[in-house]
């Protein structure tokens, strides 16, 4: 994975993101925003620019390598 933070704000991070096997011309944009809803912390995740043929595997890998380990580490019972 190749990533470069392009913008930091108080409650969000934007970065260019791509997999090593994508050509250098293919770069997606990832935005993570933190917020609060009903007394709970909410992470909003948005990714654009993923090649159509990669969408399912990218989505599965975000869950497998990021969201599930984070949920396990934090002991969250919420759905991710």
N, CA, C and O atoms as a MOPAC input file, in Angstrom:
PM7 MOZYME 1SCF
protein

 N      0.85400 1    -1.17500 1     0.00000 1
 C      0.00000 1     0.00000 1     0.00000 1
 C      0.89200 1     1.22700 1     0.00000 1
 O      1.87300 1     1.30600 1     0.74000 1
 N      0.54200 1     2.15800 1    -0.82200 1
 C      1.26600 1     3.41400 1    -0.90200 1
 C      0.27800 1     4.51000 1    -0.53700 1
 O     -0.79100 1     4.60500 1    -1.14000 1
 N      0.62100 1     5.33400 1     0.43700 1
 C     -0.28600 1     6.39300 1     0.84400 1
 C      0.47800 1     7.66400 1     1.17100 1
 O      1.63200 1     7.61700 1     1.59700 1
 N     -0.17100 1     8.78900 1     0.96800 1
 C      0.43300 1    10.05800 1     1.28700 1
 C     -0.66400 1    10.99200 1     1.79300 1
 O     -1.64100 1    11.25200 1     1.09100 1
 N     -0.49500 1    11.49200 1     3.01400 1
 C     -1.48100 1    12.41100 1     3.57600 1
 C     -1.43500 1    13.70400 1     2.78100 1
 O     -0.37000 1    14.28400 1     2.56400 1
 N     -2.60700 1    14.14300 1     2.35200 1
 C     -2.68200 1    15.37300 1     1.56500 1
 C     -3.35600 1    16.51400 1     2.32000 1
 O     -3.21700 1    17.67800 1     1.94300 1
 N     -4.08800 1    16.18300 1     3.38600 1
 C     -4.80700 1    17.22500 1     4.11500 1
 C     -5.11800 1    16.74700 1     5.52600 1
 O     -5.63400 1    15.64400 1     5.70600 1
 N     -4.81200 1    17.55800 1     6.52100 1
 C     -5.15800 1    17.27500 1     7.90800 1
 C     -6.02600 1    18.40600 1     8.43100 1
 O     -5.71200 1    19.58000 1     8.23600 1
 N     -7.11200 1    18.05200 1     9.09200 1
 C     -7.95500 1    19.03200 1     9.76500 1
 C     -8.16200 1    18.52300 1    11.17900 1
 O     -7.70600 1    17.43100 1    11.51800 1
 N     -8.83900 1    19.29700 1    12.00200 1
 C     -9.06500 1    18.88800 1    13.38400 1
 C     -9.72000 1    17.52000 1    13.50200 1
 O     -9.38500 1    16.75100 1    14.40300 1
 N    -10.64200 1    17.20700 1    12.61100 1
 C    -11.39700 1    15.96100 1    12.76000 1
 C    -11.33700 1    15.06500 1    11.52900 1
 O    -12.11700 1    14.11900 1    11.42200 1
 N    -10.42100 1    15.34500 1    10.59500 1
 C    -10.36600 1    14.49200 1     9.40700 1
 C     -8.96000 1    14.42900 1     8.82500 1
 O     -8.12400 1    15.30800 1     9.03400 1
 N     -8.74400 1    13.35500 1     8.08900 1
 C     -7.50200 1    13.13700 1     7.35900 1
 C     -7.88400 1    12.74800 1     5.94100 1
 O     -8.76500 1    11.91300 1     5.73500 1
 N     -7.22500 1    13.35000 1     4.97300 1
 C     -7.39400 1    12.94800 1     3.57800 1
 C     -6.04800 1    12.47700 1     3.07100 1
 O     -5.01600 1    13.08400 1     3.35600 1
 N     -6.06500 1    11.38400 1     2.31200 1
 C     -4.81000 1    10.90100 1     1.75600 1
 C     -5.02000 1    10.24400 1     0.40700 1
 O     -6.07300 1     9.67300 1     0.12400 1
 N     -3.99000 1    10.34000 1    -0.41500 1
 C     -3.97300 1     9.59400 1    -1.66200 1
 C     -3.54600 1     8.18100 1    -1.31400 1
 O     -2.65200 1     7.99100 1    -0.48800 1
 N     -4.16900 1     7.19000 1    -1.92800 1
 C     -3.96100 1     5.80400 1    -1.54100 1
 C     -4.05000 1     4.91400 1    -2.76600 1
 O     -4.92600 1     5.09100 1    -3.61300 1
 N     -3.14200 1     3.95800 1    -2.85400 1
 C     -3.22100 1     2.99700 1    -3.94400 1
 C     -2.46500 1     1.73800 1    -3.56800 1
 O     -1.62100 1     1.74900 1    -2.67200 1
 N     -2.77200 1     0.66300 1    -4.25200 1
 C     -2.06600 1    -0.59000 1    -4.06700 1
 C     -0.84800 1    -0.62200 1    -4.97900 1
 O     -0.83500 1     0.00800 1    -6.03700 1
 N      0.17000 1    -1.35700 1    -4.56300 1
 C      1.41700 1    -1.40600 1    -5.33100 1
 C      1.22000 1    -1.88600 1    -6.76700 1
 O      1.91600 1    -1.43400 1    -7.67600 1
 N      0.27700 1    -2.79900 1    -6.97000 1
 C      0.10500 1    -3.33300 1    -8.32900 1
 C     -0.71400 1    -2.42400 1    -9.24700 1
 O     -0.82900 1    -2.71000 1   -10.43900 1
 N     -1.27700 1    -1.35100 1    -8.72800 1
 C     -1.96500 1    -0.39200 1    -9.57900 1
 C     -0.91000 1     0.42300 1   -10.31700 1
 O      0.18400 1     0.64200 1    -9.79700 1
 N     -1.23000 1     0.86500 1   -11.50800 1
 C     -0.29700 1     1.73200 1   -12.22300 1
 C     -0.17800 1     3.04800 1   -11.46700 1
 O     -1.05700 1     3.40100 1   -10.68000 1
 N      0.89600 1     3.76400 1   -11.70400 1
 C      1.11400 1     5.02500 1   -10.98400 1
 C      0.05100 1     6.07400 1   -11.30800 1
 O     -0.09500 1     7.05400 1   -10.57700 1
 N     -0.68300 1     5.87600 1   -12.38500 1
 C     -1.74400 1     6.81400 1   -12.76300 1
 C     -3.02900 1     6.59900 1   -11.97700 1
 O     -3.90300 1     7.46600 1   -11.95700 1
 N     -3.14500 1     5.43500 1   -11.32400 1
 C     -4.35800 1     5.11400 1   -10.55900 1
 C     -4.10800 1     5.41800 1    -9.09000 1
 O     -3.31800 1     4.74500 1    -8.42800 1
 N     -4.78700 1     6.43500 1    -8.59500 1
 C     -4.67500 1     6.82300 1    -7.18700 1
 C     -6.07600 1     7.09600 1    -6.67100 1
 O     -6.84500 1     7.82500 1    -7.29700 1
 N     -6.40300 1     6.51100 1    -5.53000 1
 C     -7.71300 1     6.78800 1    -4.95000 1
 C     -7.54200 1     7.80000 1    -3.82500 1
 O     -6.43200 1     8.02900 1    -3.34400 1
 N     -8.63300 1     8.39100 1    -3.41800 1
 C     -8.63800 1     9.35100 1    -2.32300 1
 C     -9.39200 1     8.73700 1    -1.15700 1
 O    -10.53000 1     8.29200 1    -1.30500 1
 N     -8.74600 1     8.71500 1     0.00800 1
 C     -9.35100 1     8.19800 1     1.23500 1
 C     -9.56200 1     9.36600 1     2.18400 1
 O     -8.66500 1    10.18800 1     2.37600 1
 N    -10.75000 1     9.43900 1     2.77700 1
 C    -11.03700 1    10.46500 1     3.77400 1
 C    -11.59000 1     9.78500 1     5.01700 1
 O    -12.58000 1     9.05600 1     4.94900 1
 N    -10.94400 1    10.03000 1     6.15300 1
 C    -11.40200 1     9.55100 1     7.45600 1
 C    -11.80500 1    10.76400 1     8.27500 1
 O    -11.02300 1    11.70200 1     8.43100 1
 N    -13.02700 1    10.74600 1     8.79800 1
 C    -13.51300 1    11.83800 1     9.63000 1
 C    -13.99400 1    11.28000 1    10.95400 1
 O    -14.66600 1    10.24900 1    10.99400 1
 N    -13.65200 1    11.95900 1    12.03700 1
 C    -14.12300 1    11.57800 1    13.36200 1
 C    -15.24300 1    12.51200 1    13.77700 1
 O    -15.19900 1    13.71300 1    13.51200 1
 N    -16.23500 1    11.95200 1    14.42300 1
 C    -17.35000 1    12.74800 1    14.89700 1
 C    -17.97500 1    12.11600 1    16.11700 1
 O    -17.47400 1    11.12000 1    16.63900 1
 N    -19.05900 1    12.69000 1    16.56800 1
 C    -19.77300 1    12.19200 1    17.74300 1
 C    -21.24200 1    12.07400 1    17.39800 1
 O    -21.82000 1    12.97100 1    16.78400 1
 N    -21.84100 1    10.97000 1    17.79300 1
 C    -23.25800 1    10.75400 1    17.57400 1
 C    -23.81100 1    10.00300 1    18.77700 1
 O    -23.34800 1     8.90800 1    19.09600 1
 N    -24.78100 1    10.58000 1    19.43300 1
 C    -25.42400 1     9.96000 1    20.60000 1
 C    -24.40900 1     9.52800 1    21.65200 1
 O    -24.52900 1     8.44700 1    22.22700 1
 N    -23.40700 1    10.37400 1    21.90300 1
 C    -22.41600 1    10.09200 1    22.92500 1
 C    -21.35900 1     9.06700 1    22.53400 1
 O    -20.59100 1     8.61500 1    23.38300 1
 N    -21.31200 1     8.70200 1    21.27600 1
 C    -20.32800 1     7.72200 1    20.79700 1
 C    -19.45500 1     8.34300 1    19.72000 1
 O    -19.88300 1     9.23400 1    18.98700 1
 N    -18.23400 1     7.85900 1    19.64000 1
 C    -17.33900 1     8.30800 1    18.57700 1
 C    -17.68600 1     7.56700 1    17.29400 1
 O    -17.87100 1     6.35000 1    17.29200 1
 N    -17.77100 1     8.31300 1    16.21800 1
 C    -18.10700 1     7.75200 1    14.91300 1
 C    -16.95200 1     8.05000 1    13.95900 1
 O    -16.46200 1     9.17700 1    13.88800 1
 N    -16.52900 1     7.02200 1    13.23000 1
 C    -15.53500 1     7.20100 1    12.18200 1
 C    -16.25500 1     7.06900 1    10.84900 1
 O    -16.87900 1     6.04700 1    10.56500 1
 N    -16.16200 1     8.10000 1    10.04900 1
 C    -16.74500 1     8.05900 1     8.70900 1
 C    -15.60100 1     7.84600 1     7.72000 1
 O    -14.59300 1     8.55100 1     7.75000 1
 N    -15.77800 1     6.87200 1     6.85500 1
 C    -14.74600 1     6.49900 1     5.89600 1
 C    -15.31100 1     6.61600 1     4.49300 1
 O    -16.39500 1     6.10600 1     4.20800 1
 N    -14.58500 1     7.28300 1     3.62500 1
 C    -14.99900 1     7.42500 1     2.23600 1
 C    -13.77700 1     7.23500 1     1.34800 1
 O    -12.74100 1     7.86600 1     1.55600 1
 N    -13.90700 1     6.36300 1     0.36300 1
 C    -12.82200 1     6.15200 1    -0.58600 1
 C    -13.37500 1     6.25300 1    -1.99400 1
 O    -14.39400 1     5.64200 1    -2.31700 1
 N    -12.70600 1     7.01600 1    -2.81800 1
 C    -13.11800 1     7.15600 1    -4.21300 1
 C    -11.92400 1     6.84700 1    -5.10800 1
 O    -10.77700 1     6.88600 1    -4.66400 1
 N    -12.20300 1     6.53900 1    -6.37100 1
 C    -11.15500 1     6.33400 1    -7.34400 1
 C    -10.58600 1     4.93000 1    -7.41000 1
 O     -9.55700 1     4.71100 1    -8.05000 1
 N    -11.23800 1     3.97200 1    -6.76100 1
 C    -10.77800 1     2.58100 1    -6.82600 1
 C    -11.22000 1     2.00100 1    -8.17200 1
 O    -12.37700 1     2.15300 1    -8.56500 1
 N    -10.30500 1     1.34100 1    -8.87300 1
 C    -10.70700 1     0.72600 1   -10.14300 1
 C    -11.87800 1    -0.24500 1    -9.92500 1
 O    -11.89400 1    -1.00400 1    -8.95600 1
 N    -12.82800 1    -0.20800 1   -10.81400 1
 C    -14.04600 1    -1.02100 1   -10.69100 1
 C    -13.73800 1    -2.49200 1   -10.41500 1
 O    -14.41400 1    -3.12900 1    -9.60700 1
 N    -12.72800 1    -3.02400 1   -11.07800 1
 C    -12.39200 1    -4.44200 1   -10.91200 1
 C    -11.80200 1    -4.75800 1    -9.53900 1
 O    -11.68800 1    -5.92900 1    -9.17700 1
 N    -11.42700 1    -3.73900 1    -8.77300 1
 C    -10.78400 1    -3.92300 1    -7.46900 1
 C    -11.70200 1    -3.60800 1    -6.28400 1
 O    -11.32300 1    -3.84500 1    -5.13800 1
 N    -12.89100 1    -3.08300 1    -6.53800 1
 C    -13.75600 1    -2.60100 1    -5.46000 1
 C    -14.03700 1    -3.67200 1    -4.41500 1
 O    -13.86800 1    -3.41500 1    -3.22300 1
 N    -14.45800 1    -4.85600 1    -4.82100 1
 C    -14.80300 1    -5.90100 1    -3.84900 1
 C    -13.60500 1    -6.31400 1    -3.01000 1
 O    -13.73700 1    -6.47800 1    -1.79700 1
 N    -12.43700 1    -6.48700 1    -3.62700 1
 C    -11.27900 1    -6.92300 1    -2.85500 1
 C    -10.76300 1    -5.80900 1    -1.94300 1
 O    -10.32900 1    -6.08200 1    -0.82400 1
 N    -10.80600 1    -4.56600 1    -2.40300 1
 C    -10.38100 1    -3.44700 1    -1.55600 1
 C    -11.30100 1    -3.33600 1    -0.33900 1
 O    -10.83000 1    -3.14400 1     0.78200 1
 N    -12.58700 1    -3.45500 1    -0.55700 1
 C    -13.54400 1    -3.38900 1     0.55500 1
 C    -13.29000 1    -4.52400 1     1.55200 1
 O    -13.25400 1    -4.29100 1     2.76000 1
 N    -13.11700 1    -5.73500 1     1.05800 1
 C    -12.85800 1    -6.88700 1     1.93300 1
 C    -11.55200 1    -6.70300 1     2.70700 1
 O    -11.47100 1    -7.03800 1     3.88900 1
 N    -10.54100 1    -6.17400 1     2.03700 1
 C     -9.24900 1    -5.99400 1     2.70700 1
 C     -9.28100 1    -4.89300 1     3.74800 1
 O     -8.59300 1    -5.00800 1     4.76300 1
 N    -10.04900 1    -3.82800 1     3.54500 1
 C    -10.19700 1    -2.81300 1     4.59500 1
 C    -10.77400 1    -3.46700 1     5.84900 1
 O    -10.31700 1    -3.20200 1     6.96000 1
 N    -11.77100 1    -4.31500 1     5.66600 1
 C    -12.36500 1    -4.99400 1     6.82100 1
 C    -11.36400 1    -5.95300 1     7.46000 1
 O    -11.18700 1    -5.94700 1     8.67800 1
 N    -10.72500 1    -6.75800 1     6.65900 1
 C     -9.81800 1    -7.79100 1     7.16800 1
 C     -8.58700 1    -7.20300 1     7.85200 1
 O     -8.21600 1    -7.65700 1     8.93500 1
 N     -7.96200 1    -6.22500 1     7.25800 1
 C     -6.67600 1    -5.74000 1     7.75700 1
 C     -6.75000 1    -4.48200 1     8.61400 1
 O     -5.78100 1    -4.14700 1     9.29400 1
 N     -7.87400 1    -3.78400 1     8.59500 1
 C     -7.98000 1    -2.55100 1     9.36700 1
 C     -9.13600 1    -2.56900 1    10.35200 1
 O     -8.92100 1    -2.53000 1    11.56300 1
 N    -10.37800 1    -2.63000 1     9.83500 1
 C    -11.53400 1    -2.45000 1    10.71500 1
 C    -11.68000 1    -3.56100 1    11.74900 1
 O    -11.91700 1    -3.26200 1    12.92000 1
 N    -11.55200 1    -4.80900 1    11.37200 1
 C    -11.69100 1    -5.89800 1    12.34600 1
 C    -10.57200 1    -5.88300 1    13.38800 1
 O    -10.86600 1    -6.03200 1    14.57400 1
 N     -9.30400 1    -5.71100 1    13.00500 1
 C     -8.26400 1    -5.61800 1    14.03500 1
 C     -8.46800 1    -4.42700 1    14.98300 1
 O     -8.23300 1    -4.54600 1    16.18500 1
 N     -8.90200 1    -3.29000 1    14.45000 1
 C     -9.17500 1    -2.13100 1    15.30900 1
 C    -10.30400 1    -2.45700 1    16.27300 1
 O    -10.21000 1    -2.17300 1    17.46800 1
 N    -11.36500 1    -3.04700 1    15.75800 1
 C    -12.50300 1    -3.40400 1    16.60200 1
 C    -12.08700 1    -4.39000 1    17.69900 1
 O    -12.49000 1    -4.24500 1    18.85200 1
 N    -11.29400 1    -5.37500 1    17.34200 1
 C    -10.82200 1    -6.35900 1    18.31800 1
 C     -9.93000 1    -5.69000 1    19.36400 1
 O    -10.08300 1    -5.94200 1    20.55900 1
 N     -9.00500 1    -4.84500 1    18.92500 1
 C     -8.08500 1    -4.16100 1    19.83500 1
 C     -8.83000 1    -3.27900 1    20.82600 1
 O     -8.49700 1    -3.25400 1    22.01000 1
 N     -9.82700 1    -2.56300 1    20.35100 1
 C    -10.56100 1    -1.64200 1    21.21000 1
 C    -11.66900 1    -2.32700 1    22.00800 1
 O    -12.23700 1    -1.73300 1    22.92500 1
 N    -11.97400 1    -3.57500 1    21.65800 1
 C    -13.04100 1    -4.26800 1    22.35200 1
 C    -14.41600 1    -3.74300 1    22.00900 1
 O    -15.33400 1    -3.82000 1    22.82500 1
 N    -14.56700 1    -3.21500 1    20.82200 1
 C    -15.83500 1    -2.64200 1    20.39500 1
 C    -16.84400 1    -3.73900 1    20.11600 1
 O    -16.51500 1    -4.77300 1    19.53400 1
 N    -18.05100 1    -3.50700 1    20.53100 1
 C    -19.12200 1    -4.43300 1    20.20200 1
 C    -19.95600 1    -3.92300 1    19.03700 1
 O    -20.85200 1    -4.61100 1    18.54900 1
 N    -19.65000 1    -2.71300 1    18.60200 1
 C    -20.40100 1    -2.11500 1    17.50500 1
 C    -20.01200 1    -2.73700 1    16.17700 1
 O    -18.93400 1    -3.31000 1    16.01800 1
 N    -20.92400 1    -2.60200 1    15.23400 1
 C    -20.64800 1    -3.06300 1    13.88200 1
 C    -19.72200 1    -2.07700 1    13.19400 1
 O    -19.84700 1    -0.86200 1    13.34800 1
 N    -18.80100 1    -2.62400 1    12.43900 1
 C    -17.88200 1    -1.76800 1    11.68400 1
 C    -18.12500 1    -2.02600 1    10.21800 1
 O    -17.47100 1    -1.42300 1     9.36800 1

